[in-house]
Amino acid sequence: MRQAADIAALAAFVAGLRIDDLPDEVVARGATILVDCVGCIVAGQRADELRALLRGDLARERGVATVLGRDVVLPPAVAAFVNGTAGTWHDLDEGNLHTKGHAGIQVLPAAFAEAETAARPGAELLLSLIAGYEVGCRIYGATAARLAVHPHGTFGPLAAAVAIAKQRNWSAERIAETIAVAGTLGVAASRGTLRDGATVRNAYSGLSGRLGFVALELVEAGFTGERDALGSVFGSIYGERYTGAEAIDGLGSDWLILRNYFKLHPSGRYIHSAIDLLDKIRATQDPLDPDSIERIDIDTYALAATMRQQTADSPFGTRFSIPVTLASRLLGHDRDITADGTAAFTSPAVRMLAQRVFVSENPVFTADYPRLQRSRMQVRLKDGRTFDAEAERIKGEAEYPHSRAELDQKFLSLVRPSWGTHAERALDDLRNIDRISSVSAFGRELRAMASE
C-alpha cells in the first residue's frame, strides 16, 4: 500500500541512516541516553512490584534477552516490557520538552532486546536507538497533543518498532508499512494516572517495547496499516491535530535528539522548575527552617501548574505534586532518589508544609513555553522577610545541561545496589557501546554482575 508522504519520508530516512554519517554530537547524545535509560531500568527492577511481576507468570517464560539489573532472561518482547516498565518507575528517565515525550525509555528496551537476541554489535544498537528516538520525537512533536493523554505508550510502539526494523535492515517500503501498523497500536495513556499516583502509568512504556515487536510480527505476516495512520491516530485521537510536514521538516539536519533533557530528581519534569528555584533561594539562605515559612508562591507555565495539588493520593503520587515535592525537599525526605515516596507520603510535617505552597499559571510564561521554561518563586517567612528567585530554563535542558560528572554519578547511584563493584565498568562499557562486538555477550556480562 502506498503510504502518506510523511510516513514515506520518515521510512526512507531510517532505511538510509548510517552511524558513520551521523554528527559526532548525535552519536554522543545517543550513548548518553542509552546510559541514562539503563541506569533507570536497573534501579526500577528493585521495586517490590517489579520483583512480584517476575515471580508471576513471567517466571515461566524462556528466552535470551536480559532483564537489566537481574540474572534473568526472557523472550525479547517480554524483556522489553519488563525493562520499559522498570525504567519509568522512579520518574528519572530522560525526555524532550520540545516534543512532549520520553522517547529514550520507549525505544531502548526493545532495541536492546533485539540486539541481544541477534548478537548484533553495539554500534547497531546505538544507531537503532537514535533512529527510533528521532522518528518518535518528530511524530509526537508534530502532534498538538490532548492534555488528557500521557505521552508514554502513544508514539512508543511506533518508535520501538522503527528501532527493531532498522536493526533487521528492512527496506524503506517495509519500514513505512511498520510505521503505519505500529502507529495504531499505542495505548490509551491517561494523564490522570499522574494525578492519582497510579503506577499503571509505568506499564505504558513497557508496552511500547512489547507492542513494537508485535508490530513487526504483524508486518511479517502480511498485515497492512492505514495509509494516513499518523494523521488519523495522532491528529484525531491522541491530539487535536497532526502536521505531517512539520514531522519531516529538517529531517536529517535538525536533530531533535539534541534537544533532550536529563533529570536528577525523581519527579515529573515540570516540577523541576520549582525545585531549581527553591535550591537557588536555599543557596543564599541556608538553612531555611521549614517552620519559619509562612507561604511559598510559584508562578509558572500551564503544564507545571497542572501539578499544583497540595496533597498526594499515594507514595508514587508525591512525584507529581509541586507542593508535596518542595515540602519533602525542605524536610530532607528526598536524599535517596530511588526511595518509593512512602516517607514523604506518610509524613504529617510534609502534609502540613505542602498546604503552604501555592502554584499559579502565568499566561506570559505559558506563551514562552517550551522555548523557555520560565518560573518565579517567592518564599515569605513568618517574620515578614521574603526571598525571590526566577529562572528561564530548567537545569538539565540542552541549553542548561547537567555536567558529565553529575550524570555519571546519577548512573552509579542507580546501579550500585544491583551491580556493586562492577558499576564503573558497566558505565564505561555503556558509554562506549559502539565498541561492543556482541550485545549478546555483553548481556551475559551484565547478568553475571547481578548474580554476585
Secondary structure, DSSP 8 states (H G I E B T S, - for coil): ----HHHHHHHHHHHH--GGGS-HHHHHHHHHHHHHHHHHHHHHTTSHHHHHHHHTGGGG---SEE-TTSS-EE-HHHHHHHHHHHHTTTS---BBGGGTB-HHHHHHHHHHHHHHHTT--HHHHHHHHHHHHHHHHHHHHTEEE-TTB-STTTSHHHHHHHHHHHHTT--HHHHHHHHHHHTT-----BTHHHHHT-TTHHHHHHHHHHHHHHHHHHHHHT----TTHHHHHHHHTSEEEE-HHHHHTTTTTS-GGGG-B--SSSS-GGGHHHHHHHHHHHHHS-S--GGGEEEEEEEE-HHHHTT--S--SSTGGGGG-HHHHHHHHHTTTTSSTT--SHHHHH-HHHHHHHTTEEEEE-HHHHHHTTT---EEEEEEETTS-EEEEEESS-TTBTTB---HHHHHHHHHHHHHHHHGGGHHHHHHHHHTGGG-S-HHHHHHHHHHHHH-
